[in-house]
Structure formats: structure tokens, C-alpha cells
Amino acid sequence: QVQLTSSGGGLVQPGGSLRLSCAASGSVFNIASMGWYRQAPGKRRELVVTMSMGGPVHYADFVKGRFTISRGDNAEYTVYLQMNSLNSEDTAVYYCHAQSPYGVNFWGEGTLVTVAS
């Protein structure tokens, strides 16, 4: 099993920035990719960004140029999501996600990001 522990959510004003972090533990050898999803109130969970352990990154169109995913310098299974130019539409619960090479999904507990003045 893989456990994902995320942090960094909170309240930020429009135009502001936040950084989320997610650390994987347990059977990390099962991880082929890591990333983030989000779920806004009344909406379906949607992909924000995913990064394979080999490097390729895929961003959702609505965050391109604003959000950046990165990996810990000395922690291969820790990922960060730098979110800039936040707006009210970015308000959501953000879930750290990992997937095994066989398509098994692992989820973090979610961290709330609220963008409001």
C-alpha cells in the first residue's frame, strides 16, 4: 500500500500563490506517477497535473502557465505544486494522487484551497 500525506492548503487572495506538498510512503516502488486532482463544490473531481516518475508531465489546460509541479531534491516520492495567479475558480479540495504501473490509484486525504478576497 501507498500512503500520501499532503499539506499546504489555505485561504489566499485572488492573484496570490500557494504551495502544496505531498509525500508518499509505504510501498513507493508501486508508484509510476504522482500528481494532483481537485474537486470544487458541486463539481466532479478533475485532473490538475500528473507527472510520471520518468519525467513527462501533463497539465490541465486551465492551469498551464500558472501551476508548476516539481519533485523533492532528495525525495523522489515527494512532489510539490506551486500555484500562482490563483483565482476564485481554483477554489477546491486538492487531492494528491499516485498510480501504480498497473493502474491502481492511491489518494491523499485532500487539502482545501480557498481563493477569496
DSSP file with accessible surface (Angstrom, degrees, kcal/mol):
  #  RESIDUE AA STRUCTURE BP1 BP2  ACC     N-H-->O    O-->H-N    N-H-->O    O-->H-N    TCO  KAPPA ALPHA  PHI   PSI    X-CA   Y-CA   Z-CA
    1    1 A Q              0   0  145      0, 0.0    26,-3.3     0, 0.0     2,-0.4   0.000 360.0 360.0 360.0 153.4    0.0    0.0    0.0
    2    2 A V  E     -A   26   0A  11     24,-0.2     2,-0.4    25,-0.1    24,-0.2  -0.971 360.0-157.8-118.1 132.7    1.0    3.6   -0.6
    3    3 A Q  E     -A   25   0A  90     22,-2.6    22,-2.4    -2,-0.4     2,-0.5  -0.929   4.8-159.9-109.7 137.4    0.1    6.4    1.8
    4    4 A L  E     -A   24   0A  10     -2,-0.4     2,-0.5   103,-0.4   105,-0.5  -0.973   4.6-170.1-119.6 123.8    0.0   10.0    0.6
    5    5 A T  E     -A   23   0A  86     18,-2.6    18,-2.6    -2,-0.5     2,-0.3  -0.955  12.3-178.2-116.5 117.8    0.3   12.9    3.1
    6    6 A S  E     +A   22   0A   8     -2,-0.5     2,-0.3    16,-0.2    16,-0.2  -0.794   8.0 161.4-117.4 158.7   -0.4   16.3    1.7
    7    7 A S  E     +A   21   0A  63     14,-2.0    14,-2.6    -2,-0.3   104,-0.1  -0.955  35.1  84.4-159.0 170.9   -0.3   19.8    3.2
    8    8 A G        +     0   0   33     -2,-0.3    11,-0.3     1,-0.3    14,-0.0   0.374  53.5 131.8 111.6  -3.6   -0.2   23.5    2.2
    9    9 A G        +     0   0   30      9,-0.1     2,-0.3    85,-0.1    -1,-0.3  -0.151  23.0 116.6 -71.9 175.3   -3.8   24.5    1.6
   10   10 A G  E     -d  113   0B  29    102,-1.0   104,-2.8   101,-0.1     2,-0.4  -0.980  62.2 -44.2 158.9-165.9   -5.4   27.5    3.0
   11   11 A L  E     +d  114   0B 128     -2,-0.3     2,-0.3   102,-0.2   104,-0.2  -0.824  52.8 169.2 -99.7 132.0   -7.0   30.9    2.2
   12   12 A V  E     -d  115   0B  19    102,-2.7   104,-2.1    -2,-0.4     3,-0.1  -0.988  32.1-113.7-141.2 149.9   -5.4   33.1   -0.3
   13   13 A Q    >   -     0   0  135     -2,-0.3     3,-2.4   102,-0.2    73,-0.2  -0.449  50.0 -80.9 -79.2 154.9   -6.5   36.3   -2.1
   14   14 A P  T 3  S+     0   0   72      0, 0.0    73,-0.2     0, 0.0    -1,-0.1  -0.287 121.3  26.0 -54.1 136.8   -7.1   36.4   -5.8
   15   15 A G  T 3  S+     0   0   54     71,-3.8    70,-0.6     1,-0.3    72,-0.1   0.293 101.8 117.8  88.9  -8.6   -3.8   36.7   -7.6
   16   16 A G    <   -     0   0   20     -3,-2.4    70,-2.3    70,-0.3     2,-0.3  -0.074  56.5-122.0 -84.0-173.9   -1.9   35.1   -4.8
   17   17 A S        -     0   0   60     67,-0.2     2,-0.3    68,-0.2    67,-0.2  -0.923  20.3-179.3-132.4 153.0    0.1   32.0   -4.5
   18   18 A L  E     - B   0  83A  34     65,-2.1    65,-3.3    -2,-0.3     2,-0.5  -0.975  15.8-145.3-144.1 155.9    0.2   28.7   -2.5
   19   19 A R  E     - B   0  82A 128    -11,-0.3     2,-0.3    -2,-0.3    63,-0.2  -0.987  12.5-163.6-126.9 122.2    2.4   25.7   -2.5
   20   20 A L  E     - B   0  81A   0     61,-2.6    61,-2.7    -2,-0.5     2,-0.3  -0.758   5.6-162.7 -99.0 149.3    1.1   22.3   -1.8
   21   21 A S  E     -AB   7  80A  30    -14,-2.6   -14,-2.0    -2,-0.3     2,-0.3  -0.950   7.1-172.1-130.3 153.9    3.2   19.3   -0.9
   22   22 A a  E     -AB   6  79A   0     57,-2.2    57,-2.7    -2,-0.3     2,-0.5  -0.958   3.6-165.8-147.8 125.3    2.6   15.6   -0.9
   23   23 A A  E     -AB   5  78A  40    -18,-2.6   -18,-2.6    -2,-0.3     2,-0.3  -0.955  10.2-149.6-115.5 130.3    4.9   12.9    0.5
   24   24 A A  E     +A    4   0A  16     53,-2.7     2,-0.3    -2,-0.5   -20,-0.2  -0.744  20.8 170.5 -96.2 143.7    4.4    9.2   -0.4
   25   25 A S  E     +A    3   0A  55    -22,-2.4   -22,-2.6    -2,-0.3     2,-0.4  -0.908  40.3  40.3-143.1 172.1    5.3    6.5    2.0
   26   26 A G  E    S+A    2   0A  51     -2,-0.3     2,-2.3   -24,-0.2   -24,-0.2  -0.744 118.0   8.3  90.4-135.4    4.9    2.7    2.2
   27   27 A S  S >  S+     0   0   32    -26,-3.3     3,-2.4    -2,-0.4    -1,-0.1  -0.375  72.1 159.9 -82.3  65.0    5.3    0.7   -0.9
   28   28 A V  G >   +     0   0   35     -2,-2.3     3,-2.2     1,-0.3    -1,-0.2   0.727  62.0  76.8 -65.8 -18.0    6.6    3.5   -3.0
   29   29 A F  G 3  S+     0   0  153      1,-0.3    -1,-0.3    -3,-0.2    -2,-0.1   0.684  86.7  65.4 -64.0 -14.2    8.1    1.1   -5.5
   30   30 A N  G <  S+     0   0   49     -3,-2.4     2,-0.5   -29,-0.1    -1,-0.3   0.468  80.5 104.0 -81.6  -4.9    4.5    0.7   -6.7
   31   31 A I    <   +     0   0   10     -3,-2.2    69,-0.3    69,-0.2     3,-0.1  -0.715  31.8 162.6 -90.3 125.8    4.4    4.3   -7.9
   32   32 A A  S    S+     0   0   35     67,-3.7    21,-2.7    -2,-0.5    22,-0.4   0.637  72.7   8.2-105.3 -26.0    4.6    5.1  -11.6
   33   33 A S  E     -FE  52  99B  13     66,-1.5    66,-2.1    19,-0.3    -1,-0.4  -0.991  58.4-163.1-152.6 156.0    3.2    8.6  -11.5
   34   34 A M  E     +FE  51  98B   1     17,-2.5    17,-3.2    -2,-0.3     2,-0.3  -0.957  28.1 120.7-136.2 156.0    2.2   11.3   -9.0
   35   35 A G  E     -FE  50  97B   0     62,-2.4    62,-2.7    -2,-0.3     2,-0.4  -0.950  47.0 -77.5 178.8-158.3    0.2   14.4   -9.3
   36   36 A W  E     -FE  49  96B   0     13,-2.7    12,-2.7    -2,-0.3    13,-1.9  -0.988  23.5-176.4-137.2 140.6   -2.9   16.4   -8.2
   37   37 A Y  E     -FE  47  95B  59     58,-2.6    58,-2.9    -2,-0.4     2,-0.3  -0.825  14.0-156.2-119.0 166.9   -6.6   16.3   -8.8
   38   38 A R  E     -FE  46  94B  14      8,-2.6     8,-3.2    -2,-0.3     2,-0.4  -0.987   9.1-158.9-144.4 156.4   -9.1   18.8   -7.4
   39   39 A Q  E     - E   0  93B  69     54,-2.2    54,-2.4    -2,-0.3     6,-0.2  -0.947  10.1-159.8-138.0 113.9  -12.8   18.9   -6.7
   40   40 A A    >   -     0   0   16      4,-0.5     3,-2.4    -2,-0.4    52,-0.2  -0.532  45.3 -74.8 -85.4 157.7  -14.7   22.1   -6.5
   41   41 A P  T 3  S+     0   0  113      0, 0.0    -1,-0.1     0, 0.0     3,-0.1  -0.278 119.1   4.6 -54.5 127.5  -18.1   22.2   -4.6
   42   42 A G  T 3  S+     0   0   92      1,-0.2     2,-0.3    -3,-0.1    -2,-0.0   0.543 114.2 101.6  76.9   6.0  -20.8   20.6   -6.7
   43   43 A K  S <  S-     0   0  136     -3,-2.4    -1,-0.2     1,-0.0     2,-0.1  -0.787  75.0-100.1-121.0 165.6  -18.3   19.5   -9.4
   44   44 A R        -     0   0  221     -2,-0.3    -4,-0.5     1,-0.1     2,-0.2  -0.422  46.8 -93.4 -79.1 155.9  -16.6   16.3  -10.4
   45   45 A R        -     0   0   90     -6,-0.2     2,-0.3    -2,-0.1    -6,-0.2  -0.488  51.0-168.3 -67.1 137.4  -13.0   15.6   -9.4
   46   46 A E  E     -F   38   0B  70     -8,-3.2    -8,-2.6    -2,-0.2     2,-0.2  -0.949  24.3-102.1-133.5 152.3  -10.7   16.7  -12.2
   47   47 A L  E     +F   37   0B  42     -2,-0.3   -10,-0.3   -10,-0.2     3,-0.1  -0.475  31.4 174.2 -71.3 135.3   -7.1   16.3  -13.1
   48   48 A V  E     -     0   0B   0    -12,-2.7    12,-2.7     1,-0.4     2,-0.3   0.787  66.1 -25.7-101.8 -54.0   -4.8   19.2  -12.4
   49   49 A V  E     -FG  36  59B   0    -13,-1.9   -13,-2.7    10,-0.2    -1,-0.4  -0.975  52.0-164.8-161.3 146.4   -1.4   17.7  -13.2
   50   50 A T  E     -FG  35  58B  36      8,-2.1     8,-2.9    -2,-0.3     2,-0.4  -0.996   4.1-168.1-137.3 143.4    0.3   14.4  -13.4
   51   51 A M  E     -FG  34  57B  13    -17,-3.2   -17,-2.5    -2,-0.4     6,-0.2  -0.986  16.1-138.6-133.7 122.4    4.0   13.6  -13.6
   52   52 A S  E >   -F   33   0B  36      4,-2.6     3,-1.9    -2,-0.4   -19,-0.3  -0.418  26.5-116.7 -75.0 156.0    5.4   10.2  -14.4
   53   53 A M  T 3  S+     0   0   30    -21,-2.7   -20,-0.1     1,-0.3    -1,-0.1   0.734 116.9  61.1 -66.9 -17.4    8.4    9.0  -12.3
   54   54 A G  T 3  S-     0   0   76    -22,-0.4    -1,-0.3     2,-0.1   -21,-0.1   0.536 123.5-102.3 -84.3  -8.3   10.3    9.0  -15.6
   55   55 A G  S <  S+     0   0   35     -3,-1.9    -2,-0.1     1,-0.3   -22,-0.0  -0.087  74.0 131.1 123.8 -41.7    9.7   12.7  -16.0
   56   56 A P        -     0   0   96      0, 0.0    -4,-2.6     0, 0.0     2,-0.4  -0.256  38.6-159.7 -56.3 137.4    6.9   13.5  -18.5
   57   57 A V  E     -G   51   0B  62     -6,-0.2     2,-0.5    -8,-0.0    -6,-0.2  -0.942  10.8-164.7-121.9 139.4    4.4   16.0  -17.1
   58   58 A H  E     -G   50   0B 102     -8,-2.9    -8,-2.1    -2,-0.4     2,-0.4  -0.985   8.4-168.9-126.4 121.6    0.8   16.7  -18.2
   59   59 A Y  E     -G   49   0B  49     -2,-0.5   -10,-0.2   -10,-0.2     2,-0.1  -0.849  27.2-113.7-104.8 144.8   -1.0   19.8  -17.1
   60   60 A A    >>  -     0   0   12    -12,-2.7     3,-1.8    -2,-0.4     4,-0.8  -0.456  32.9-116.1 -66.8 147.9   -4.7   20.5  -17.5
   61   61 A D  G >4 S+     0   0  127      1,-0.3     3,-0.7     2,-0.2    -1,-0.1   0.841 111.1  63.0 -57.7 -34.1   -5.3   23.4  -19.8
   62   62 A F  G 34 S+     0   0   74      1,-0.2    -1,-0.3     3,-0.0   -14,-0.0   0.580 109.9  38.3 -74.9  -6.2   -6.8   25.6  -17.1
   63   63 A V  G X> S+     0   0    0     -3,-1.8     3,-2.4   -15,-0.2     4,-2.4   0.477  80.6 127.3-118.3  -3.2   -3.5   25.6  -15.1
   64   64 A K  T << S+     0   0  119     -4,-0.8     4,-0.1    -3,-0.7    -3,-0.0  -0.306  82.5  12.7 -58.9 131.2   -0.9   25.8  -17.8
   65   65 A G  T 34 S+     0   0   86      2,-0.4    -1,-0.3     1,-0.1     3,-0.1   0.295 126.9  60.3  86.3 -10.1    1.4   28.7  -17.1
   66   66 A R  T <4 S+     0   0   42     -3,-2.4    18,-2.0     1,-0.2     2,-0.4   0.706  97.4  50.1-115.6 -38.4    0.1   29.2  -13.6
   67   67 A F  E  <  -C   83   0A   3     -4,-2.4    -2,-0.4    16,-0.2     2,-0.4  -0.848  60.1-170.0-108.2 146.3    0.8   25.9  -11.7
   68   68 A T  E     -C   82   0A  73     14,-2.4    14,-3.1    -2,-0.4     2,-0.4  -0.993   8.2-154.2-137.6 128.5    4.1   24.0  -11.6
   69   69 A I  E     +C   81   0A  11     -2,-0.4     2,-0.3    12,-0.2    12,-0.2  -0.774  21.3 170.8 -98.2 143.6    4.7   20.5  -10.3
   70   70 A S  E     -C   80   0A  48     10,-2.1    10,-2.8    -2,-0.4     2,-0.3  -0.965  27.0-122.9-145.8 165.5    8.2   19.6   -9.0
   71   71 A R  E     -C   79   0A  67     -2,-0.3     8,-0.2     8,-0.2     5,-0.1  -0.811  38.6 -94.4-110.6 149.5    9.8   16.7   -7.2
   72   72 A G  E >   -C   75   0A  11      6,-2.6     3,-0.7     3,-0.9     6,-0.1  -0.317  31.2-126.2 -60.1 143.4   11.8   17.0   -4.0
   73   73 A D  T 3  S+     0   0  160      1,-0.3    -1,-0.1    -3,-0.0     3,-0.1   0.900 107.8  14.0 -59.8 -44.0   15.5   17.4   -4.5
   74   74 A N  T 3  S+     0   0  169      1,-0.2     2,-0.3     2,-0.0    -1,-0.3   0.054 120.6  73.0-119.9  24.0   16.4   14.5   -2.3
   75   75 A A  E X   - C   0  72A  36     -3,-0.7     3,-1.8     3,-0.2    -3,-0.9  -0.767  54.1-175.6-142.3  92.3   13.0   12.9   -2.0
   76   76 A E  E 3  S+     0   0A  99     -2,-0.3    -1,-0.1     1,-0.3    -4,-0.0   0.805  85.9  49.5 -61.7 -30.0   11.9   11.2   -5.2
   77   77 A Y  E 3  S+     0   0A  55    -53,-0.1   -53,-2.7    -6,-0.1     2,-0.4  -0.007  92.2  89.6-105.3  28.8    8.4   10.5   -3.9
   78   78 A T  E <   -B   23   0A  25     -3,-1.8    -6,-2.6   -55,-0.2     2,-0.3  -0.998  56.8-174.3-118.9 127.9    7.7   14.0   -2.6
   79   79 A V  E     -BC  22  71A   0    -57,-2.7   -57,-2.2    -2,-0.4     2,-0.4  -0.921   9.3-155.9-124.2 152.0    6.0   16.3   -5.0
   80   80 A Y  E     -BC  21  70A  57    -10,-2.8   -10,-2.1    -2,-0.3     2,-0.5  -0.926   5.3-154.3-123.8 147.8    5.1   20.0   -4.8
   81   81 A L  E     -BC  20  69A   0    -61,-2.7   -61,-2.6    -2,-0.4     2,-0.6  -0.947   8.9-161.9-123.2 106.5    2.5   22.0   -6.6
   82   82 A Q  E     -BC  19  68A  62    -14,-3.1   -14,-2.4    -2,-0.5     2,-0.6  -0.820  10.5-166.2 -87.7 120.9    3.3   25.7   -6.9
   83   83 A M  E     +BC  18  67A   0    -65,-3.3   -65,-2.1    -2,-0.6     2,-0.3  -0.943  10.7 174.5-116.2 117.7    0.2   27.6   -7.7
   84   84 A N        +     0   0   56    -18,-2.0   -67,-0.2    -2,-0.6   -68,-0.2  -0.761  58.0  25.0-116.4 165.1    0.4   31.2   -8.9
   85   85 A S  S    S-     0   0   71    -70,-0.6    -1,-0.2    -2,-0.3   -68,-0.2   0.891  81.4-168.8  50.2  46.8   -2.1   33.7  -10.1
   86   86 A L        -     0   0    2    -70,-2.3   -71,-3.8    -3,-0.2     2,-0.3  -0.341   8.1-174.3 -68.5 145.6   -4.9   32.0   -8.2
   87   87 A N    >   -     0   0   55    -73,-0.2     3,-2.4   -72,-0.1     4,-0.3  -0.838  43.1 -91.2-132.7 174.6   -8.5   32.9   -8.9
   88   88 A S  G >  S+     0   0   83      1,-0.3     3,-1.6    -2,-0.3    27,-0.3   0.788 120.3  64.6 -60.8 -27.7  -11.8   32.0   -7.4
   89   89 A E  G 3  S+     0   0  150      1,-0.3    -1,-0.3   -49,-0.0   -49,-0.0   0.631  92.0  65.0 -71.9 -11.4  -12.3   29.1   -9.9
   90   90 A D  G <  S+     0   0    1     -3,-2.4     2,-0.3     2,-0.0    -1,-0.3   0.493  72.1 118.4 -86.3  -5.2   -9.3   27.4   -8.3
   91   91 A T    <   +     0   0   33     -3,-1.6     2,-0.3    -4,-0.3    23,-0.2  -0.481  44.3 107.5 -63.7 121.9  -11.2   27.1   -5.0
   92   92 A A  E    S- H   0 113B   1     21,-2.0    21,-2.9    -2,-0.3     2,-0.6  -0.968  75.7 -82.1-175.9 169.9  -11.4   23.3   -4.4
   93   93 A V  E     -EH  39 112B  41    -54,-2.4   -54,-2.2    -2,-0.3     2,-0.5  -0.864  46.3-146.8 -89.6 126.1  -10.2   20.4   -2.4
   94   94 A Y  E     -EH  38 111B   0     17,-3.2    17,-2.3    -2,-0.6     2,-0.5  -0.853  11.2-160.6-101.0 128.1   -6.9   19.3   -3.8
   95   95 A Y  E     -E   37   0B  41    -58,-2.9   -58,-2.6    -2,-0.5     2,-0.2  -0.926  14.0-135.6-112.9 127.0   -6.1   15.6   -3.7
   96   96 A a  E     -E   36   0B   0     -2,-0.5    12,-2.6   -60,-0.2     2,-0.4  -0.565  30.7-166.1 -72.7 141.8   -2.6   14.2   -4.1
   97   97 A H  E     -EI  35 107B   3    -62,-2.7   -62,-2.4    -2,-0.2     2,-0.3  -0.979  16.7-179.6-135.9 142.9   -2.7   11.2   -6.4
   98   98 A A  E     -EI  34 106B   0      8,-2.2     8,-2.9    -2,-0.4     2,-0.4  -0.978   9.1-160.8-137.3 152.0   -0.4    8.3   -7.2
   99   99 A Q  E     -EI  33 105B  67    -66,-2.1   -67,-3.7    -2,-0.3   -66,-1.5  -0.996  12.4-133.9-136.5 141.2   -0.8    5.5   -9.6
  100  100 A S    >   -     0   0    6      4,-2.4     3,-2.1    -2,-0.4   -69,-0.2  -0.381  36.9-101.8 -82.7 168.5    0.9    2.1  -10.0
  101  101 A P  T 3  S+     0   0   85      0, 0.0    -1,-0.1     0, 0.0   -70,-0.1   0.715 124.1  55.2 -62.9 -16.8    2.1    0.8  -13.3
  102  102 A Y  T 3  S-     0   0  203    -72,-0.2   -72,-0.0     2,-0.1    -3,-0.0   0.262 124.5 -99.9-100.5   8.9   -1.0   -1.4  -13.2
  103  103 A G    <   +     0   0   37     -3,-2.1     2,-0.4     1,-0.3     0, 0.0   0.587  69.3 150.6  87.7  10.8   -3.4    1.4  -12.9
  104  104 A V        -     0   0   77    -74,-0.1    -4,-2.4     1,-0.0     2,-0.4  -0.655  36.6-142.1 -78.0 130.7   -4.1    1.2   -9.1
  105  105 A N  E     -I   99   0B  72     -2,-0.4     2,-0.4    -6,-0.2    -6,-0.2  -0.759  15.5-168.3 -99.2 140.5   -4.9    4.6   -7.7
  106  106 A F  E     -I   98   0B  19     -8,-2.9    -8,-2.2    -2,-0.4     2,-0.4  -0.975  10.1-161.6-123.8 140.8   -3.8    6.0   -4.4
  107  107 A W  E     -I   97   0B 101     -2,-0.4  -103,-0.4   -10,-0.2   -10,-0.2  -0.952  12.1-138.0-127.4 142.5   -5.3    9.1   -2.9
  108  108 A G        -     0   0    9    -12,-2.6  -103,-0.1    -2,-0.4     3,-0.1  -0.317  39.5 -99.9 -80.3 177.6   -4.3   11.6   -0.2
  109  109 A E        -     0   0  118   -105,-0.5   -14,-0.1     1,-0.1  -104,-0.1   0.631  62.9-111.8 -80.7 -10.7   -6.8   13.0    2.2
  110  110 A G        -     0   0   17      1,-0.1     2,-0.4   -14,-0.1   -15,-0.2   0.247  20.5-134.3  92.5 141.6   -7.3   16.3    0.4
  111  111 A T  E     - H   0  94B  22    -17,-2.3   -17,-3.2  -104,-0.1     2,-0.4  -1.000  21.2-123.6-134.1 133.2   -6.3   19.8    1.3
  112  112 A L  E     - H   0  93B  96     -2,-0.4  -102,-1.0   -19,-0.2     2,-0.5  -0.625  20.9-170.0 -84.5 130.5   -8.7   22.7    0.9
  113  113 A V  E     -dH  10  92B   0    -21,-2.9   -21,-2.0    -2,-0.4     2,-0.5  -0.982   5.7-173.6-116.0 122.2   -7.6   25.7   -1.2
  114  114 A T  E     -d   11   0B  43   -104,-2.8  -102,-2.7    -2,-0.5     2,-0.7  -0.977   8.0-165.8-120.2 123.1   -9.9   28.8   -0.9
  115  115 A V  E     +d   12   0B   5     -2,-0.5     2,-0.3   -27,-0.3  -102,-0.2  -0.933  34.7 130.4-110.0 111.8   -9.3   31.8   -3.1
  116  116 A A              0   0   41   -104,-2.1    -2,-0.1    -2,-0.7   -29,-0.0  -0.988 360.0 360.0-159.0 151.5  -11.3   34.8   -1.8
  117  117 A S              0   0  136     -2,-0.3  -105,-0.0  -104,-0.2  -104,-0.0  -0.452 360.0 360.0 -91.5 360.0  -10.8   38.4   -1.0
